């Protein structure tokens, strides 16, 4: 494993353990070049999945993009990182078990929206505002009016 600090090619595994949801192995590593420590995660990948975006643009599936979007939507909402990881792992499992080599980006967006709807109403609205391209305050109002108390938290409580 290449060191993210000095780009040395060799590192030594100091500790390995499963993540809380048992979907990955967390490894603590130490660079043999500079001595820096860093963490890597090893996950099962069933097949290479290509995401079909608008305009027929294609790119490899990237779990980190979903994780970044969900984290941004949940920012300052008090959603534990463990729950975000579970949501992202669930979406990734759904995509991989579809059995398709190409998955439309809109399908992935809907999977994320379904997960956020159950996780946090405000995060759900935040994600939807970008995903559905809200352009006016009225768009937020209309969308928010369709949301009932989700997961015990009302969309109006911050």
C-alpha positions in Angstrom: 0.0 0.0 0.0 1.5 3.4 -1.0 2.0 5.9 1.8 -0.3 9.0 1.4 2.4 11.2 3.0 5.6 10.2 1.2 4.4 7.9 -1.6 6.7 5.1 -0.4 5.5 1.7 -1.8 5.7 -0.4 1.4 3.7 -0.2 4.6 3.3 -2.6 7.5 -0.1 -3.5 8.9 -0.1 -2.8 12.6 -3.8 -3.7 13.4 -6.8 -5.2 11.6 -10.4 -5.3 12.7 -13.8 -5.4 11.1 -15.9 -2.2 11.0 -18.9 -1.9 13.2 -21.3 -3.1 10.4 -18.9 -5.9 9.3 -18.9 -4.7 5.7 -15.2 -3.8 5.7 -11.8 -4.5 7.3 -10.1 -1.5 8.9 -6.3 -1.7 8.8 -3.9 0.6 10.7 -0.7 0.8 8.7 2.8 2.3 9.2 4.9 3.5 6.3 8.3 1.8 6.2 9.8 5.0 4.6 8.7 7.9 6.8 7.1 6.1 9.7 3.7 7.8 9.3 0.6 5.9 10.3 -2.6 5.8 8.3 -5.8 3.8 8.0 -7.2 1.8 5.0 -10.5 0.0 4.5 -10.8 -3.2 2.6 -14.3 -3.9 1.1 -15.7 -6.7 -1.1 -16.4 -5.6 -4.6 -18.6 -8.0 -6.5 -18.2 -6.5 -9.9 -17.0 -3.4 -11.7 -20.1 -1.1 -12.0 -20.3 1.8 -14.4 -22.5 4.8 -13.6 -24.4 6.2 -16.5 -24.9 10.0 -16.0 -27.0 12.4 -17.9 -25.9 12.9 -21.5 -24.8 9.2 -21.6 -21.5 10.1 -19.9 -20.1 7.0 -18.1 -17.7 6.7 -15.2 -16.7 4.0 -12.7 -18.8 3.7 -9.5 -17.1 5.6 -6.7 -18.4 4.9 -3.2 -16.5 8.0 -1.9 -18.8 10.3 -4.0 -21.9 8.9 -2.3 -20.2 9.1 1.1 -19.2 12.8 0.5 -22.8 13.7 -0.7 -24.4 12.0 2.3 -22.0 13.5 4.8 -22.6 17.0 3.3 -26.4 16.5 3.6 -26.0 15.3 7.2 -23.6 18.1 8.2 -24.4 19.6 11.6 -27.4 17.3 12.0 -25.9 15.1 14.7 -26.1 12.0 12.5 -23.4 9.6 13.8 -20.7 8.6 11.2 -21.6 5.0 11.8 -25.2 5.6 10.5 -23.8 7.4 7.4 -21.4 4.5 6.7 -24.3 2.0 7.1 -26.4 4.0 4.6 -23.6 4.2 2.1 -22.8 0.5 2.5 -26.5 -0.3 2.0 -26.6 1.7 -1.2 -23.5 0.1 -2.5 -24.9 -3.4 -1.7 -28.1 -2.5 -3.6 -26.1 -1.4 -6.6 -23.9 -4.5 -6.6 -26.8 -6.9 -6.1 -28.7 -5.5 -9.1 -26.5 -7.6 -11.2 -26.1 -4.9 -13.8 -22.8 -3.7 -15.2 -24.2 -0.2 -15.8 -26.5 1.7 -13.4 -28.2 5.1 -14.1 -27.1 7.8 -11.8 -30.7 8.7 -11.2 -31.3 5.2 -9.7 -28.4 5.7 -7.3 -29.8 9.1 -6.4 -33.1 7.6 -5.6 -31.5 4.9 -3.4 -29.7 7.6 -1.5 -32.9 9.6 -1.1 -34.7 6.6 0.3 -32.0 6.0 2.8 -31.8 9.7 3.9 -35.6 9.8 4.2 -35.4 7.2 6.9 -32.3 8.7 8.5 -33.0 12.5 8.9 -35.7 14.7 7.3 -33.4 17.8 7.0 -30.6 15.8 5.4 -33.2 14.3 3.0 -34.4 17.8 2.0 -30.8 19.1 1.6 -29.9 16.2 -0.7 -33.1 16.5 -2.6 -32.5 20.2 -3.2 -29.3 19.4 -5.1 -30.4 16.1 -6.6 -33.7 17.5 -7.9 -32.2 20.9 -8.7 -34.4 23.2 -6.6 -34.3 26.7 -8.1 -36.8 28.7 -6.0 -37.9 28.8 -2.3 -41.2 27.4 -3.5 -39.5 24.2 -4.6 -38.3 23.7 -1.0 -41.8 24.4 0.4 -43.5 22.0 -1.9 -41.0 19.2 -1.3 -41.0 19.8 2.5 -44.8 19.7 2.6 -44.7 16.1 1.4 -42.5 15.0 4.4 -44.1 13.7 7.5 -42.3 13.2 10.8 -39.4 11.0 9.6 -37.6 8.9 12.1 -39.0 10.9 15.1 -37.5 14.1 13.8 -39.6 16.8 12.2 -38.2 18.7 9.2 -38.7 21.9 11.1 -36.6 21.0 14.1 -32.9 22.0 13.9 
